[in-house]
Every structure is written in C-alpha cells, then in structure tokens.
C-alpha cells in the first residue's frame, strides 16, 4: 500500500463522496480531511486524525471553519477546552442579527 495514503485508507470513504480519492493526499487535503472527519466521523476516526496531524494543526483548522453545526461546535469546545470566541463560526454567528432581538 502507498504509505502516502495511510490516513485516508483508515477513514470512511463516504465522507469524501464528492472528491476523487486518488487525487486526495494527507498534505494537500488536510483541511478537508480534518473538517469532514470532525463533522461526520466517530471518536475513533477523530483520534486517528489528531494522532496523524497533531492537536495544534487540528485545532487551527477547526477554529478557522466558517460553519460548524451547533452540536459539533459544543463538542469541539469541550474536547479541546477552547472558548467559543476562538472559533470563526461563532464570531460569524454572533455578527448576524436575530429577528427576535430587534
């Protein structure tokens, strides 16, 4: 097996339904891999990604995402012990006015 794809082979290919897996690498696709696994994957796959990329890189990618669903967002703030304000998706959400708060 190509060692260049050792992480991708451990992940569910359904997470990448819209991507040609033969062209996806751990280096060039790191943001996509981290995003998809943390939004769609299970804890084992999340730990695999953290082990492969390191917690610092994973947190850096996740804090820069424009959207994370509320349930996953809450999980990530607890998992990495990060305040909500450090996530771009939280900052974007806070800047949008709510119709009931007018």
C-alpha positions as CSV (number, residue, x, y, z in Angstrom):
1,X,0.0,0.0,0.0
2,X,1.1,3.5,-0.7
3,X,2.2,5.0,2.6
4,X,1.3,8.4,1.3
5,X,-2.4,7.5,1.8
6,X,-2.1,5.7,5.1
7,X,-4.5,8.1,6.9
8,X,-7.1,8.3,4.1
9,X,-7.3,4.5,3.9
10,X,-8.3,4.4,7.6
11,X,-11.3,6.8,7.1
12,X,-14.8,6.2,5.8
13,X,-14.7,7.0,2.1
14,X,-18.3,8.2,2.3
15,X,-17.0,11.4,4.0
16,X,-15.4,12.2,0.7
17,X,-18.2,11.4,-1.7
18,X,-17.6,14.5,-3.8
19,X,-13.8,14.1,-4.0
20,X,-11.6,12.0,-6.2
21,X,-9.8,10.0,-3.6
22,X,-7.0,9.1,-5.9
23,X,-6.0,12.7,-6.0
24,X,-6.5,13.5,-2.3
25,X,-3.4,13.4,-0.2
26,X,-2.9,13.9,3.6
27,X,-0.8,17.0,2.9
28,X,-2.8,18.9,0.2
29,X,-6.2,17.8,1.7
30,X,-5.5,18.3,5.3
31,X,-8.2,20.9,5.8
32,X,-10.8,18.9,4.0
33,X,-9.9,15.7,5.9
34,X,-10.0,17.3,9.3
35,X,-13.2,19.1,8.6
36,X,-15.1,16.1,7.2
37,X,-13.9,13.7,10.0
38,X,-14.8,16.1,12.8
39,X,-18.2,17.0,11.3
40,X,-19.1,13.4,10.2
41,X,-16.8,10.9,11.8
42,X,-16.8,9.0,15.1
43,X,-14.4,9.4,18.0
44,X,-12.0,6.7,16.8
45,X,-11.5,8.5,13.5
46,X,-11.2,11.8,15.3
47,X,-8.4,10.4,17.4
48,X,-6.7,8.9,14.3
49,X,-6.7,12.4,12.7
50,X,-5.4,14.1,15.9
51,X,-2.7,11.5,16.1
52,X,-1.7,11.9,12.4
53,X,-1.8,15.8,12.2
54,X,-1.2,16.7,15.9
55,X,-3.7,18.6,18.1
56,X,-2.3,22.0,17.2
57,X,-3.0,21.7,13.5
58,X,-6.4,20.1,14.0
59,X,-7.5,22.9,16.4
60,X,-6.1,25.5,14.0
61,X,-8.1,24.2,11.1
62,X,-11.3,23.7,13.1
63,X,-11.2,27.2,14.6
64,X,-11.0,28.7,11.1
65,X,-14.1,26.9,9.7
66,X,-16.9,29.3,8.8
67,X,-19.6,26.8,9.8
68,X,-19.9,24.0,12.4
69,X,-23.3,22.7,13.4
70,X,-24.3,23.6,17.0
71,X,-24.0,20.1,18.4
72,X,-20.5,19.5,16.9
73,X,-19.4,23.1,17.9
74,X,-20.3,22.4,21.6
75,X,-18.5,19.1,21.5
76,X,-15.3,20.7,20.0
77,X,-15.2,23.5,22.6
78,X,-15.3,20.9,25.3
79,X,-13.0,18.4,23.6
80,X,-10.2,21.0,23.0
81,X,-11.1,23.2,26.0
82,X,-11.3,26.3,23.8
83,X,-13.6,29.2,24.4
84,X,-16.4,29.7,21.8
85,X,-15.0,33.1,20.9
86,X,-11.8,31.5,19.4
87,X,-13.9,29.8,16.6
88,X,-14.6,31.8,13.4
89,X,-18.0,30.2,13.1
90,X,-19.0,31.6,16.4
91,X,-17.8,35.0,15.5
92,X,-19.8,34.9,12.3
93,X,-22.9,33.7,14.0
94,X,-22.7,36.5,16.6
95,X,-22.4,39.1,13.9
96,X,-25.7,38.1,12.3
97,X,-28.7,39.9,13.8
98,X,-31.6,37.7,15.0
99,X,-35.1,38.7,14.0
100,X,-36.4,38.3,17.6
101,X,-33.7,40.5,19.1
102,X,-34.7,43.6,17.1
